[in-house]
């Protein structure tokens, strides 16, 4: 019976838009609180009781699971369990799950007389999302007022981090030690300081196509597995994904790449780059723009088959000379040059030499893939200031399949004159090296992978300006692995890793 009574308090937002006006007509004052409430604790209870004292009816709206922006592994408790827990409190009259990404829509829908927030939101400058100002404006627009309760506060995130197995054991140890050296605010301020960095980005343009299918039974007459086509989508991958990631953190980003005139896809590319990315496009007449068409299981997101539309070989000499001249004319004007070499023929010998000669700070990612296995090695570059590659790529570059990665990393960085380097190691996390500062092994923070395509690009993109700004080695490891944890939850390059979700995740990790 008690559970039925509690559940009767749980309404939809639409239900409350009909219930609350009648209560207001009776002269009752409606108070609204909003939050995630992932782990209900005494601070929440005190806050809700104090809010109830501001009126006659207390409505609590709960962020739905989809929009809890605390990073992988959150919420720990589902939206329905969180709503039930709140409904069990005597101070609470109604609970609703908010289907919108922010509280603004639900405030405008419910029109409370009072909107109550905890005292930790009183300083708008401390709000990472900037949403508290939007919420205050929404409340004022409906004739309500914003009230801050002044009660004992606890952090649900800290309690979950300390007492629940939210992270793997090695990650818990790493984070506990990291918290002794750096706060979330300190790390976030370091990332915010990158905003003025001028970045030149150069590399292969790749369009990633996902064709979603449902597998059918095996054909009785052929040795093939048929599949039913469902739908498709395309993403700006390769160097375009790198530019989009960086553009979230640095105001000035200039992209240099080359398209193929046989199927340029220029309109698609320009539409899928962030507006702040300035472009310089070159064209080769002998090839299409690279397209990687993946056939993907519609339910499981497993890759079943891939068809690549690629050019053959290096750029024609006239095009190569155009690119080289342009690089020489402008590369030295940027604080950071980011080169992502996917081995599809754009970055050849003369262009590479010009990049190495002209760049003030050169960040380098040279990738091994099915089209260039064993032929696209980081050692084709005579110089780098920062190198970010995976374990297979460093072993191929070193021609060594068995030695410790640390020794290979020292050897390769010495050849390149490289002062900072990262080897990403999948489920083992990343190994961050600083010349004279040794190694930091940073574990993964989440194994909740939706799609690993593009995660390495995201790691490289966002750590490059961090390394150029000389952030501490352990901070590079934390930021990179936090970016990786967010990136593997994104399908392909459907979206970029953005500052606010990263800031919120770092705050979650370090509480």
DRENTI-344912 format. One record per atom (N, C-alpha, C): residue in three letters; x, y, z. Coordinates in steps of 0.05 Angstrom, whole numbers, plus 5000, padded with zeros to 4 digits. Each point is the difference from the previous one (the first is absolute). Last residue first. Layout:
REM DRENTI-344912
ALAXYZ...
REM end
This chain:
REM DRENTI-344912
UNK571052864841UNK498750065026UNK500549795020UNK503050024905UNK501850115021UNK498650085026UNK495649644918UNK502349835006UNK501550085025UNK492850544967UNK499049755011UNK502349825008UNK502150794955UNK499050065027UNK499049755014UNK502549934911UNK502450035016UNK499250075029UNK493149954938UNK501149745005UNK502550015017UNK496050804972UNK498249875019UNK501149725007UNK504450504933UNK500450125027UNK498349865021UNK499049724911UNK502649925010UNK500450125028UNK492150254954UNK500049725009UNK502649905011UNK500150894965UNK498349975023UNK499749715009UNK505350214919UNK501150085026UNK498249955024UNK499449354913UNK499750295004UNK500950075029UNK500949224916UNK500350035029UNK500150295006UNK494749704911UNK502750045011UNK499949985031UNK493349494925UNK500450255014UNK502950015011UNK497649314942UNK497450134999UNK500150275014UNK506749284972UNK500650285006UNK497450164998UNK499648975026UNK501750124979UNK501050275009UNK493549765067UNK500049844975UNK501750144979UNK501450095108UNK498950144977UNK500249824976UNK503649805087UNK497150005002UNK498650144977UNK509549965012UNK499149734993UNK497049965005UNK504550835022UNK499949964971UNK499049724993UNK501450295091UNK497650134988UNK499849934971UNK507449675046UNK497649885012UNK497550134989UNK508450364974UNK499649734989UNK497449875010UNK502850825038UNK499150044973UNK499349734987UNK504149965083UNK497250105003UNK498850054972UNK509049765003UNK498349775005UNK497150085006UNK506450694984UNK499849824977UNK498149775004UNK501950605072UNK498450124980UNK499649824976UNK505849715068UNK497250015010UNK498250114978UNK509349984982UNK498949735002UNK497150005008UNK504750825000UNK499649914973UNK498749725000UNK502750345082UNK497650134991UNK499349924971UNK508149705039UNK497749865011UNK497350124992UNK508150434972UNK499749744988UNK497649855010UNK500051095001UNK501549785013UNK499349734987UNK499450884939UNK498649905024UNK501549765011UNK502150624921UNK501749905021UNK498549935026UNK497050304909UNK499850205022UNK501649905025UNK499349454923UNK501350244991UNK500050225022UNK495349205016UNK502949955001UNK501550254991UNK490750034995UNK500849975029UNK503049965002UNK495850024914UNK500450275012UNK500849995029UNK498549154962UNK502150144985UNK500450295011UNK493149365029UNK502550015015UNK502150164986UNK491649864959UNK499750175024UNK502550015017UNK499749474918UNK499150274995UNK500150185024UNK501749055006UNK502250154988UNK499350294997UNK493249425030UNK502250015020UNK502250184990UNK493149814940UNK499150195021UNK502250035020UNK501449364934UNK500150274988UNK499350215021UNK499049095023UNK502850084999UNK500450284989UNK491349634999UNK500850065027UNK503050085001UNK494749704920UNK500450295006UNK501050065027UNK495249084987UNK500950164977UNK500250305008UNK496449295056UNK502850095005UNK501150164976UNK489849805047UNK501549994975UNK502850115004UNK494449805074UNK497949994980UNK501349964972UNK503549785105UNK500650094973UNK497549974983UNK503650015104UNK497450004988UNK500350114971UNK506649905073UNK500149814978UNK497349984986UNK506050775064UNK497549874993UNK500549804977UNK507150495039UNK498050075021UNK497349864994UNK511049744978UNK497450084988UNK498150065024UNK510450155019UNK498149784994UNK497550114987UNK510650345002UNK497350095006UNK498049794992UNK511150165022UNK498149804989UNK497250085009UNK509850544986UNK497549985015UNK498249804986UNK511550254999UNK497449894990UNK497850035020UNK509550634989UNK499249735003UNK497249944988UNK505850825001UNK497949985021UNK498949725003UNK506750304934UNK500950105026UNK498149985022UNK495749954910UNK502949995000UNK501050135026UNK490449544993UNK501250274998UNK503049975002UNK490449354980UNK502950035004UNK500850294997UNK491149275016UNK500850274994UNK502950045008UNK492249194976UNK502750045012UNK501050274991UNK489549525012UNK502150134984UNK502550035016UNK491449255002UNK500350295005UNK502150124982UNK496449085001UNK502250045020UNK500550305005UNK493749654934UNK499049955027UNK502150035022UNK503350424913UNK497349885002UNK499149975029UNK508250454974UNK500249715002UNK497249875005UNK506650944966UNK497449915009UNK499949704998UNK508350725011UNK499249754987UNK497349925012UNK506050984993UNK498049835012UNK499749754983UNK507550895021UNK498849804983UNK497949845016UNK507950904997UNK497649895012UNK498849794981UNK508150444976UNK500150035029UNK497749885015UNK505849814903UNK497350055011UNK500250015030UNK506249814920UNK500550245017UNK497550085014UNK501249214944UNK498450234990UNK500750265015UNK504249175023UNK500450034971UNK498650254989UNK498649755090UNK502850104997UNK500550054970UNK491949605024UNK500050295007UNK502850124996UNK499149074989UNK498750144978UNK499950305006UNK503649425067UNK501649994975UNK498850184978UNK495349905083UNK502550155003UNK501650014974UNK492549455002UNK499250285000UNK502450185004UNK501149075006UNK499550084972UNK499350304999UNK501049625084UNK502650024987UNK499750084971UNK492149865052UNK501550225010UNK502750044985UNK494349254984UNK499250244986UNK501750245009UNK504049005003UNK498250175016UNK499450264985UNK502349164938UNK501350155022UNK498050175015UNK497949434921UNK500049885026UNK501250175022UNK499250124900UNK497449915008UNK499949915029UNK505550684926UNK500549855024UNK497249915011UNK503050694932UNK500549734990UNK500649805023UNK497350965003UNK502549905012UNK500849734989UNK492050414971UNK502050204995UNK502749915011UNK492449465016UNK500750004972UNK502350194994UNK496550015086UNK501549754996UNK500849974970UNK494650725027UNK502750045009UNK501749754996UNK490949974975UNK501450194983UNK502950055010UNK493949465050UNK500749864975UNK501850194983UNK496450365080UNK502249815005UNK500849864974UNK496050984987UNK499249775017UNK502249805001UNK501051114993UNK499449764983UNK499249775018UNK503551105000UNK497949845012UNK499249774981UNK508050855021UNK499249774984UNK497949845015UNK505651024996UNK498149835015UNK499149784980UNK506650574971UNK500150105028UNK498249835018UNK505649744905UNK497450055012UNK500550115028UNK505549674899UNK499850165025UNK497150015009UNK503149554919UNK502650045014UNK499850145027UNK493149304946UNK500250285007UNK502750045014UNK497149144976UNK500550154974UNK500150305005UNK498249355070UNK502850064995UNK500550124972UNK491549685033UNK500650265011UNK502950084994UNK494549344933UNK501350005027UNK500750275009UNK495049384923UNK499550285009UNK501050015029UNK500349184950UNK501250204982UNK499750295010UNK496449155041UNK502949974997UNK501450214984UNK489849904985UNK501349855021UNK503049964994UNK492150514958UNK502850085000UNK501749845019UNK490349924984UNK500950084974UNK503050064999UNK494949755080UNK500049784981UNK501150074973UNK503650585081UNK497349894995UNK500249794978UNK506050735070UNK500049754985UNK497249914997UNK504251045020UNK498349775005UNK500549774982UNK504250945050UNK500349854975UNK498749735003UNK500751035048UNK498749755003UNK500149864972UNK504650935057UNK500049804978UNK498549755008UNK502751135019UNK498749775012UNK499449804978UNK506950905012UNK498749804982UNK499049775017UNK503351105007UNK499549765016UNK498449814983UNK503550734956UNK501150065026UNK499849775019UNK500549914891UNK498350005024UNK501550085025UNK504149894910UNK498650255005UNK498550015026UNK505249234963UNK501750244999UNK498650245011UNK495449174991UNK502149975021UNK501850255001UNK493349964933UNK498750015026UNK502249995022UNK502949884912UNK499250285005UNK498750035027UNK502349144971UNK502450155006UNK499350295006UNK493049444972UNK501049925026UNK502450175008UNK496950084913UNK498150135019UNK500949945029UNK504849584931UNK500550285000UNK498250165020UNK498749034991UNK502750085009UNK500450295002UNK489749695004UNK502449884988UNK502650145009UNK488849925021UNK502550105012UNK502449854990UNK491449764964UNK500150305001UNK502750105010UNK496949044991UNK501350134978UNK500350305001UNK496249345065UNK498549984975UNK501150184978UNK502249845101UNK501349844980UNK498549964974UNK498450545084UNK498649754998UNK501149824977UNK502950875066UNK500849874976UNK498749724999UNK499551015051UNK498949745003UNK500349854973UNK504150925054UNK500049844976UNK499049735006UNK500551065042UNK499149735006UNK499849854974UNK504950935044UNK499349874976UNK499349715007UNK500851005057UNK499949714999UNK499249904972UNK501050935020UNK501249905025UNK500449694998UNK499950634911UNK498249875019UNK501649905024UNK503550404917UNK498350205013UNK498349895023UNK506049514938UNK501450135022UNK498450215014UNK496749524922UNK500349825024UNK501350145023UNK498250384907UNK498450065023UNK500549835026UNK504549974909UNK499150285002UNK498650065027UNK502949124973UNK502350175005UNK499250295005UNK493349394973UNK501049935027UNK502350185008UNK496950074912UNK498150125019UNK500949945029UNK504949614930UNK500450295000UNK498250145021UNK499049074986UNK502550065013UNK500550305002UNK492549694952UNK499749965029UNK502550085014UNK500350014907UNK498250215010UNK499749985030UNK504949334956UNK501650255002UNK498250235010UNK496049154985UNK501849995023UNK501550265003UNK494649904924UNK498450045024UNK501850005025UNK504249814917UNK499050285001UNK498450065025UNK503149094986UNK502050195007UNK499150295000UNK493349195025UNK501450084975UNK501950235007UNK497749365081UNK498950224984UNK501550034974UNK500649025040UNK500450275010UNK498650214982UNK496248985000UNK502550135001UNK500050285010UNK491149624967UNK502449834999UNK502550175002UNK489350125042UNK501850064977UNK502449815001UNK490049755041UNK502650125005UNK501450074974UNK491049585055UNK500350144975UNK502650175003UNK496049075053UNK501450255000UNK500350124972UNK493649275064UNK501050064973UNK501250285001UNK497049165076UNK500850284993UNK500950014971UNK494049375082UNK501550014975UNK500650294994UNK495949735083UNK499949754986UNK501849994975UNK499050515104UNK500750054972UNK500149734985UNK493850285088UNK502449864992UNK500550054970UNK492450315058UNK502150194991UNK502649864993UNK491049655029UNK502449965016UNK502250194994UNK491450024953UNK499449985029UNK502549995017UNK500450054902UNK498350225010UNK499550005030UNK508749674943UNK497649875012UNK498350215014UNK506550264917UNK499949985030UNK497449865008UNK507450284916UNK497449885003UNK499849905029UNK506250814951UNK499849775018UNK497149905001UNK507050644937UNK497249925003UNK499949745017UNK506850874977UNK500049735012UNK497249935007UNK505550744931UNK497549925014UNK500449725011UNK506150884953UNK499949745013UNK497449965015UNK501050584910UNK500450055029UNK499749735014UNK503049874901UNK497750115015UNK500950095028UNK506650014911UNK499049835021UNK497450125011UNK506450424936UNK500349714994UNK498749825020UNK501151004999UNK498249924979UNK499949694996UNK501450675089UNK501649824983UNK498149894978UNK500350915071UNK498549804985UNK502049844983UNK499050695097UNK501349954975UNK498649764986UNK497450785082UNK499749754986UNK501649994974UNK498850535099UNK501550034975UNK500049734987UNK493950525086UNK501049784983UNK501750104976UNK496050235110UNK500850124974UNK501249784983UNK493149965087UNK502349884986UNK500450134973UNK492650195062UNK502550155006UNK502449884986UNK491049624993UNK500250264987UNK502750145005UNK499448925000UNK499150225017UNK500450274987UNK498649134939UNK502150125016UNK498850225017UNK495049504935UNK500549845025UNK502550095015UNK496850394916UNK497749995017UNK500549875027UNK506650004931UNK499750275011UNK497650025019UNK501549184955UNK502250065018UNK499650275013UNK493949734933UNK499749845024UNK502150085021UNK500850384915UNK497750115014UNK499649855027UNK506649674940UNK500850255013UNK497750125016UNK502149144946UNK498350025024UNK500550265015UNK504249554915UNK501250185020UNK498450015026UNK502149374916UNK497650015017UNK500750175024UNK505949974928UNK498349804989UNK497449975017UNK507450585023UNK498150124982UNK498149794988UNK504950025099UNK500349884974UNK497850104981UNK505050505089UNK497849844991UNK500549894972UNK506050405092UNK499849974971UNK497649824993UNK503550735086UNK499749724991UNK499650004970UNK501550675095UNK501049964973UNK499649704993UNK496150785078UNK500149734989UNK501150004972UNK499650635096UNK500350024971UNK500549714990UNK496350565094UNK500849754989UNK499950024969UNK498650595099UNK501050034972UNK501149734990UNK496150075088UNK498350184984UNK500950014971UNK500549175072UNK501750214991UNK498450174980UNK495949265041UNK501850085022UNK501850234992UNK493649544942UNK498550045024UNK501650125022UNK503849754916UNK498550264998UNK498250045025UNK505049184986UNK501750225009UNK498450275001UNK495649234964UNK500749965029UNK501550255011UNK498349974907UNK497650065016UNK500449965030UNK507149794939UNK499550295001UNK497550065017UNK501949094986UNK502150135016UNK499550305003UNK494649524941UNK499349945027UNK502050135020UNK502150054910UNK497750175005UNK498949965029UNK507049464962UNK501050265010UNK497750195006UNK496549054995UNK502750074994UNK500750275011UNK489749854980UNK502149865014UNK502750104993UNK488950224995UNK502650124992UNK502149885018UNK490749474975UNK501450185019UNK502550124987UNK489649474977UNK502850054993UNK501150215019UNK491449194989UNK500850275008UNK503050034994UNK490549294981UNK502850074999UNK500550285011UNK492649064999UNK500450284995UNK503050065000UNK496049094988UNK498250155017UNK500150304995UNK502348984946UNK500850275005UNK497850145016UNK502648945001UNK497950194992UNK500950285007UNK506249094975UNK499050185022UNK497950194988UNK506148984980UNK498550244991UNK499150165025UNK508449324981UNK498050055020UNK498550254991UNK505849194943UNK499950285010UNK497750025020UNK503249294930UNK501550025025UNK500150295009UNK491949514940UNK502550144999UNK501450015027UNK491449574982UNK501449954975UNK502850144999UNK493450045073UNK500449724995UNK501749944976UNK500450875069UNK499049924974UNK500549704996UNK499050425099UNK501949944979UNK498649924974UNK494650645067UNK501149735001UNK502049974977UNK499050995033UNK498149794993UNK501349735003UNK502051045046UNK500949764986UNK497749814995UNK499651085005UNK499249775016UNK500949754986UNK504051084996UNK498749764988UNK499149815022UNK504451084974UNK499049825021UNK498349784987UNK508450674972UNK497549884988UNK499049795019UNK507150885004UNK499049765015UNK497449924986UNK509450624974UNK497249934995UNK499349765016UNK508050824996UNK499249745012UNK497049964995UNK508350624954UNK497249995007UNK499349715009UNK509550634995UNK498749744999UNK497050045006UNK510150564977UNK497150025004UNK498849724995UNK510450255034UNK498249884980UNK497150055007UNK507450715036UNK499849714998UNK498049914980UNK503050895071UNK500549904973UNK499949704999UNK498451005062UNK499449714999UNK500349914971UNK502750875072UNK499949914972UNK499749705000UNK498250815079UNK500649734992UNK499649974969UNK501150715093UNK499550004971UNK501049744988UNK496450315104UNK502149864984UNK499250004970UNK494950345079UNK501350194982UNK502149874982UNK494949495067UNK498150144982UNK501450174980UNK503249455078UNK500849934972UNK498550174980UNK498550005097UNK502250184991UNK501049944972UNK493449465045UNK498950264991UNK502150194990UNK502649185040UNK498849954974UNK498950264988UNK503450035087UNK502249954981UNK498949964972UNK493950085071UNK501250264993UNK502349964980UNK496049225034UNK498250144982UNK501150284992UNK504749505065UNK500349874973UNK498250154980UNK499550295089UNK502650064989UNK500349884972UNK492249815049UNK500050284992UNK502750074987UNK499049155039UNK498550024975UNK500150284990UNK508249745060UNK497150015004UNK498750014972UNK510049575035UNK498550194984UNK497049995006UNK506849475048UNK501750204987UNK498450224985UNK496149255049UNK501950125019UNK501750224987UNK493949474949UNK498650205016UNK501850135021UNK503249274947UNK499850244985UNK498750225016UNK500349135035UNK502650135001UNK500050274986UNK492249484997UNK500550075028UNK502750155002UNK497649644916UNK498550245006UNK500550095029UNK504049184971UNK501150234985UNK498650265008UNK496649205036UNK502650075012UNK501250244986UNK492049664964UNK499550115027UNK502650095013UNK500549534919UNK499150284996UNK499450135026UNK502249095000UNK502450164993UNK499350294995UNK492849395019UNK501850055023UNK502450164993UNK491050164944UNK501749775005UNK502150075022UNK490850535004UNK502349984983UNK501649745006UNK492050185046UNK499350144976UNK502349974980UNK496949585092UNK502049914980UNK499350134973UNK497750435100UNK498949824980UNK502249944979UNK501550605074UNK498749765012UNK498849814980UNK504950864981UNK501449885023UNK498849735008UNK496350534928UNK502849944994UNK501449845022UNK491250325014UNK500049784981UNK502949924993UNK498850755055UNK499249765014UNK500049764982UNK501950844963UNK502249915017UNK499249745015UNK493450404945UNK502249894984UNK502349905018UNK492650445039UNK499349734992UNK502349884984UNK501150775073UNK500249954972UNK499349714994UNK496850765080UNK501749774994UNK500249974970UNK496750805079UNK500249894973UNK501949765000UNK493050655069UNK502349834998UNK500249874972UNK494350884999UNK500149765017UNK502649854997UNK494250844962UNK502650015013UNK500249785020UNK494350294902UNK499949905027UNK502850005012UNK495650634921UNK502249825007UNK499749915029UNK493150404917UNK500750005028UNK502249795004UNK494250624919UNK502049805006UNK500850025029UNK490250264950UNK502550105011UNK501949765005UNK491150284928UNK500949875024UNK502550125011UNK494850204916UNK499250145024UNK500849865026UNK502249774907UNK497449905007UNK499050125027UNK508650214963UNK498250054978UNK497149905006UNK507349865061UNK499150285000UNK498050054978UNK504049155003UNK498350045024UNK498950285000UNK506349804934UNK497549864994UNK498050045023UNK508850335009UNK498550164981UNK497349884994UNK505949525055UNK499150245014UNK498350174981UNK504349254963UNK497749925017UNK498950245015UNK507750134948UNK497749944982UNK497549935017UNK508150115046UNK499050264990UNK497649964982UNK504349245030UNK498650125022UNK499050274992UNK505549454942UNK497149964999UNK498550145022UNK509849894975UNK498750254995UNK497049995001UNK507249305016UNK498250004977UNK498950274992UNK505749845078UNK501449924976UNK498350034975UNK499750545095UNK498349814984UNK501349944974UNK503150645066UNK500949735006UNK498449794984UNK498050944998UNK502649964988UNK501149725004UNK491850325041UNK499749924972UNK502649954986UNK497149925104UNK502050154984UNK499949904972UNK494249595060UNK499550295004UNK502050174984UNK498949005012UNK499450134974UNK499850305002UNK501449425076UNK502349964983UNK499650114972UNK493149985068UNK501850225003UNK502549984982UNK490749534969UNK501849985023UNK502050245000UNK490150094957UNK502549874994UNK501750005025UNK489050194964UNK502049985021UNK502449844991UNK491150624964UNK501849794990UNK502349995020UNK489150385000UNK502750015011UNK501749774988UNK491350134970UNK500350265012UNK502850055010UNK497849354915UNK499950015029UNK500250295010UNK498349514905UNK499650275011UNK499950015031UNK500849274926UNK498749975026UNK499550275014UNK504449944912UNK497549844999UNK498550005026UNK508550434991UNK498050144985UNK497349864998UNK507249565043UNK499250245015UNK497950164985UNK503949284956UNK498149905021UNK499150235018UNK506550174933UNK497449934987UNK498049925022UNK508950205028UNK498650234990UNK497249934989UNK507349425037UNK497650055016UNK498350224988UNK506249354938UNK500450195021UNK497450045015UNK500549364928UNK502850015009UNK500650195023UNK490349494987UNK501650214986UNK502850005011UNK492449475034UNK501149894975UNK501850194984UNK497149835109UNK500350214980UNK501249884974UNK493849595085UNK502549964986UNK500150204976UNK494750095099UNK499749964971UNK502849964988UNK493950065101UNK502549954986UNK499449964971UNK495050445097UNK499949884974UNK502849974989UNK498650255092UNK497249954992UNK499849864972UNK507650075086UNK499650014972UNK497149934993UNK504049965088UNK500050284992UNK499250034971UNK501149145042UNK497650135009UNK499850294990UNK505249174949UNK500450205020UNK497550165007UNK501049314931UNK499749885027UNK500450215022UNK501350184906UNK497149995006UNK499649895028UNK508850024964UNK499050275007UNK497149995008UNK503749204970UNK501350085025UNK499150275009UNK497149684915UNK498749855023UNK501250095027UNK504050334921UNK497350125004UNK498649875023UNK508249634973UNK500450275012UNK497450145006UNK499849184954UNK500849965028UNK500450275014UNK498250034908UNK497649905015UNK500649955029UNK506950264939UNK498250235005UNK497649915016UNK508949425014UNK498350084977UNK498150235009UNK509949845042UNK497249915004UNK498350114978UNK509050204996UNK500249735012UNK497249885002UNK502150754924UNK499549965028UNK500449715009UNK507050154954UNK498050155015UNK497550034982UNK508149574970UNK499449885026UNK497950145016UNK505650574928UNK499449715000UNK499549895028UNK498251044993UNK501949834988UNK499349705002UNK494850795028UNK502349965018UNK502049804990UNK490650434972UNK502650064987UNK502449975018UNK489349664981UNK501850035023UNK502950044989UNK491849834946UNK501250275002UNK501750055025UNK495249164978UNK501350094975UNK501550265003UNK494549635070UNK502549864997UNK501650114976UNK493250685046UNK499849734990UNK502749884994UNK497450755076UNK501349974974UNK499849724991UNK492850445067UNK502449845000UNK501149984971UNK493150655070UNK500449894974UNK502849874998UNK492450295080UNK502849944994UNK500149884972UNK492950635067UNK500349834976UNK503049974995UNK493250355085UNK502749964989UNK500049804978UNK492950735056UNK500249754984UNK502849994989UNK497650725057UNK498149805009UNK500249734986UNK508250775021UNK497349994988UNK498349785011UNK509250195026UNK499550244984UNK497250014987UNK503849255050UNK499250225019UNK499550264985UNK503349234955UNK497249975007UNK499050225018UNK509249944980UNK498550104977UNK497049995006UNK505849635063UNK500250305000UNK498550124977UNK500649065003UNK498350105023UNK500150315001UNK505649584938UNK497149974992UNK498250105022UNK509349995017UNK499450194979UNK497049994992UNK503349365061UNK499950265013UNK499350224979UNK501449134968UNK497650015016UNK499750275014UNK507849834948UNK497650024983UNK497550045018UNK507949835045UNK500150264989UNK497650054982UNK501549135037UNK498850205019UNK500050284989UNK499749264924UNK501650015025UNK498850225018UNK499049374901UNK498550175019UNK501450005027UNK503549854898UNK500249865026UNK498750195021UNK499150264913UNK500849724994UNK500449845025UNK496150934969UNK499349845024UNK500849714997UNK499450844939UNK500449724993UNK499249825022UNK495150984990UNK502749895001UNK500249714991UNK493050905036UNK500849844977UNK502849905004UNK490450495051UNK502949945001UNK500649824976UNK491450735031UNK501249794984UNK503049975006UNK489850405043UNK503050015000UNK501049774983UNK490250595016UNK501349764990UNK503050064999UNK490850365057UNK502550084988UNK501649754992UNK488850205013UNK502449865009UNK502450104984UNK490350224991UNK501750185016UNK502549875010UNK493049664939UNK499249975028UNK501750175018UNK502049954909UNK497450135002UNK498949995028UNK507949534979UNK500550295002UNK497450155002UNK499449084986UNK501150055027UNK500550305004UNK497449714914UNK497849985019UNK500950065029UNK506649964931UNK498350244999UNK497650005019UNK505849224994UNK501150235015UNK498350254997UNK498149164952UNK499549985029UNK500750275014UNK501549854906UNK497150025005UNK499450015030UNK508949904967UNK499050254988UNK497050045003UNK504449195028UNK500350225019UNK499150274988UNK500049214946UNK498049985021UNK500150245019UNK506749934934UNK497450084988UNK497849995021UNK508549685022UNK500050294999UNK497350104989UNK499549075049UNK501450114976UNK500050305002UNK499849435091UNK498350084978UNK501750074975UNK499949555108UNK501650024975UNK498150054977UNK497049835089UNK501150274999UNK501550044973UNK496349165025UNK497950184992UNK500950294998UNK505749305033UNK499850004971UNK497850194990UNK501049855093UNK502350154990UNK499750034969UNK493649485043UNK499650285007UNK502350174989UNK500549074991UNK497950114982UNK499650305005UNK505949535057UNK501250044974UNK497950124980UNK497049765085UNK501850245002UNK501250054973UNK494849235009UNK498350245000UNK501750255000
REM end
